[in-house]
Amino acid sequence: MNISVNGQRKTILIAKLTMALEELGYKHMKLATALNGEFISVNERNNTNLKEGDKLEVLSPQQGG
């Protein structure tokens, strides 16, 4: 299925958000996620299914200063 990830079109095979994040290369990373503008907590990711055309935002903490 085709979704948007941080503004870029991506094709994924897995609809479950947790597994899709792994498929996209985000395995074992501390992340914040939003799906179609709504925050999705870590606990909700396993129960969240993606669908064609969804817009996923993935944010990771940055160090610096």
Backbone as JSON Lines, residues from 0, in Angstrom:
{"i":0,"aa":"M","n":[0.84,-1.18,0.0],"ca":[0.0,0.0,0.0],"c":[0.89,1.24,0.0]}
{"i":1,"aa":"N","n":[0.36,2.32,-0.5],"ca":[1.11,3.58,-0.57],"c":[0.64,4.52,0.54]}
{"i":2,"aa":"I","n":[1.61,5.03,1.29],"ca":[1.35,6.01,2.34],"c":[2.39,7.13,2.2]}
{"i":3,"aa":"S","n":[2.17,8.21,2.91],"ca":[3.13,9.3,2.98],"c":[3.84,9.22,4.33]}
{"i":4,"aa":"V","n":[5.17,9.23,4.31],"ca":[5.96,9.21,5.54],"c":[6.84,10.46,5.54]}
{"i":5,"aa":"N","n":[6.55,11.36,6.47],"ca":[7.28,12.63,6.54],"c":[7.3,13.34,5.19]}
{"i":6,"aa":"G","n":[6.16,13.28,4.51],"ca":[6.01,13.98,3.24],"c":[6.52,13.24,2.02]}
{"i":7,"aa":"Q","n":[7.07,12.04,2.21],"ca":[7.57,11.27,1.08],"c":[6.7,10.04,0.87]}
{"i":8,"aa":"R","n":[6.4,9.77,-0.38],"ca":[5.58,8.6,-0.71],"c":[6.38,7.33,-0.48]}
{"i":9,"aa":"K","n":[5.79,6.39,0.25],"ca":[6.43,5.1,0.53],"c":[5.44,3.99,0.25]}
{"i":10,"aa":"T","n":[5.95,2.85,-0.17],"ca":[5.15,1.65,-0.35],"c":[5.51,0.68,0.75]}
{"i":11,"aa":"I","n":[4.51,0.23,1.5],"ca":[4.74,-0.72,2.58],"c":[3.87,-1.95,2.36]}
{"i":12,"aa":"L","n":[4.28,-3.05,2.98],"ca":[3.55,-4.31,2.85],"c":[2.68,-4.61,4.06]}
{"i":13,"aa":"I","n":[3.04,-4.03,5.21],"ca":[2.39,-4.37,6.47],"c":[1.53,-3.21,6.95]}
{"i":14,"aa":"A","n":[0.28,-3.5,7.32],"ca":[-0.65,-2.45,7.73],"c":[-0.53,-2.06,9.2]}
{"i":15,"aa":"K","n":[-0.08,-2.95,10.06],"ca":[0.03,-2.65,11.5],"c":[1.15,-1.63,11.69]}
{"i":16,"aa":"L","n":[0.86,-0.52,12.39],"ca":[1.82,0.58,12.52],"c":[3.15,0.12,13.11]}
{"i":17,"aa":"T","n":[3.12,-0.67,14.16],"ca":[4.38,-1.13,14.78],"c":[5.26,-1.85,13.77]}
{"i":18,"aa":"M","n":[4.67,-2.76,13.02],"ca":[5.43,-3.53,12.04],"c":[5.84,-2.68,10.84]}
{"i":19,"aa":"A","n":[5.0,-1.74,10.45],"ca":[5.33,-0.85,9.34],"c":[6.54,0.02,9.69]}
{"i":20,"aa":"L","n":[6.61,0.49,10.94],"ca":[7.77,1.27,11.37],"c":[9.05,0.45,11.25]}
{"i":21,"aa":"E","n":[8.98,-0.82,11.62],"ca":[10.15,-1.69,11.46],"c":[10.5,-1.84,9.98]}
{"i":22,"aa":"E","n":[9.49,-2.06,9.15],"ca":[9.7,-2.2,7.71],"c":[10.35,-0.95,7.12]}
{"i":23,"aa":"L","n":[10.02,0.2,7.67],"ca":[10.57,1.47,7.19],"c":[11.94,1.8,7.78]}
{"i":24,"aa":"G","n":[12.46,0.92,8.66],"ca":[13.81,1.12,9.2],"c":[13.87,1.79,10.55]}
{"i":25,"aa":"Y","n":[12.75,1.86,11.25],"ca":[12.7,2.53,12.55],"c":[12.71,1.56,13.72]}
{"i":26,"aa":"K","n":[13.18,0.36,13.54],"ca":[13.18,-0.65,14.6],"c":[14.09,-0.21,15.76]}
{"i":27,"aa":"H","n":[13.61,-0.38,16.99],"ca":[14.35,-0.1,18.22],"c":[14.72,1.38,18.38]}
{"i":28,"aa":"M","n":[13.98,2.26,17.76],"ca":[14.26,3.69,17.9],"c":[13.18,4.34,18.78]}
{"i":29,"aa":"K","n":[13.58,5.34,19.55],"ca":[12.64,6.14,20.32],"c":[12.02,7.15,19.36]}
{"i":30,"aa":"L","n":[10.7,7.1,19.21],"ca":[10.02,7.91,18.21],"c":[8.74,8.52,18.75]}
{"i":31,"aa":"A","n":[8.32,9.58,18.13],"ca":[6.97,10.08,18.27],"c":[6.31,9.88,16.92]}
{"i":32,"aa":"T","n":[5.04,9.47,16.93],"ca":[4.35,9.21,15.67],"c":[3.01,9.94,15.64]}
{"i":33,"aa":"A","n":[2.65,10.39,14.46],"ca":[1.33,10.98,14.23],"c":[0.79,10.4,12.93]}
{"i":34,"aa":"L","n":[-0.47,10.04,12.96],"ca":[-1.13,9.48,11.79],"c":[-2.27,10.41,11.39]}
{"i":35,"aa":"N","n":[-2.18,10.95,10.19],"ca":[-3.19,11.9,9.69],"c":[-3.43,13.03,10.69]}
{"i":36,"aa":"G","n":[-2.32,13.51,11.29],"ca":[-2.38,14.66,12.19],"c":[-2.71,14.35,13.64]}
{"i":37,"aa":"E","n":[-2.92,13.07,13.96],"ca":[-3.27,12.67,15.33],"c":[-2.11,11.91,15.96]}
{"i":38,"aa":"F","n":[-1.69,12.34,17.16],"ca":[-0.61,11.66,17.88],"c":[-1.01,10.21,18.16]}
{"i":39,"aa":"I","n":[-0.07,9.29,17.94],"ca":[-0.28,7.87,18.25],"c":[0.79,7.49,19.27]}
{"i":40,"aa":"S","n":[0.35,7.12,20.47],"ca":[1.3,6.76,21.53],"c":[1.92,5.39,21.24]}
{"i":41,"aa":"V","n":[3.01,5.11,21.92],"ca":[3.68,3.81,21.78],"c":[2.7,2.69,22.05]}
{"i":42,"aa":"N","n":[1.89,2.84,23.09],"ca":[0.93,1.8,23.46],"c":[-0.16,1.59,22.42]}
{"i":43,"aa":"E","n":[-0.48,2.62,21.65],"ca":[-1.53,2.52,20.64],"c":[-1.04,1.98,19.3]}
{"i":44,"aa":"R","n":[0.26,1.98,19.09],"ca":[0.8,1.59,17.78],"c":[0.44,0.17,17.38]}
{"i":45,"aa":"N","n":[0.45,-0.76,18.33],"ca":[0.14,-2.15,18.02],"c":[-1.3,-2.34,17.59]}
{"i":46,"aa":"N","n":[-2.18,-1.43,17.98],"ca":[-3.6,-1.52,17.65],"c":[-4.0,-0.58,16.53]}
{"i":47,"aa":"T","n":[-3.01,0.04,15.88],"ca":[-3.29,1.01,14.82],"c":[-2.94,0.42,13.47]}
{"i":48,"aa":"N","n":[-3.92,0.39,12.59],"ca":[-3.72,-0.11,11.23],"c":[-3.64,1.05,10.26]}
{"i":49,"aa":"L","n":[-2.73,0.94,9.32],"ca":[-2.58,1.93,8.26],"c":[-3.45,1.54,7.08]}
{"i":50,"aa":"K","n":[-3.83,2.55,6.3],"ca":[-4.59,2.28,5.08],"c":[-4.05,3.14,3.95]}
{"i":51,"aa":"E","n":[-4.38,2.76,2.75],"ca":[-3.94,3.45,1.55],"c":[-4.14,4.96,1.69]}
{"i":52,"aa":"G","n":[-3.08,5.74,1.41],"ca":[-3.16,7.19,1.42],"c":[-2.94,7.86,2.76]}
{"i":53,"aa":"D","n":[-2.73,7.07,3.82],"ca":[-2.48,7.67,5.14],"c":[-1.23,8.53,5.12]}
{"i":54,"aa":"K","n":[-1.21,9.51,6.05],"ca":[-0.06,10.4,6.2],"c":[0.54,10.15,7.57]}
{"i":55,"aa":"L","n":[1.74,9.6,7.59],"ca":[2.44,9.26,8.82],"c":[3.6,10.23,9.02]}
{"i":56,"aa":"E","n":[3.68,10.78,10.21],"ca":[4.81,11.62,10.59],"c":[5.59,10.88,11.67]}
{"i":57,"aa":"V","n":[6.89,10.77,11.49],"ca":[7.76,10.08,12.43],"c":[8.84,11.05,12.86]}
{"i":58,"aa":"L","n":[8.92,11.3,14.18],"ca":[9.89,12.24,14.71],"c":[10.79,11.52,15.71]}
{"i":59,"aa":"S","n":[12.08,11.76,15.62],"ca":[13.01,11.2,16.58],"c":[13.75,12.33,17.29]}
{"i":60,"aa":"P","n":[14.14,12.09,18.56],"ca":[14.83,13.14,19.31],"c":[16.17,13.48,18.67]}
{"i":61,"aa":"Q","n":[16.52,14.74,18.74],"ca":[17.8,15.23,18.22],"c":[18.67,15.71,19.36]}
{"i":62,"aa":"Q","n":[19.95,15.44,19.27],"ca":[20.87,15.97,20.27],"c":[21.62,17.14,19.66]}
{"i":63,"aa":"G","n":[22.05,17.99,20.5],"ca":[22.82,19.14,20.02],"c":[22.57,20.33,20.94]}
{"i":64,"aa":"G","n":[23.18,21.4,20.59],"ca":[22.91,22.56,21.42],"c":[23.87,23.65,21.27]}
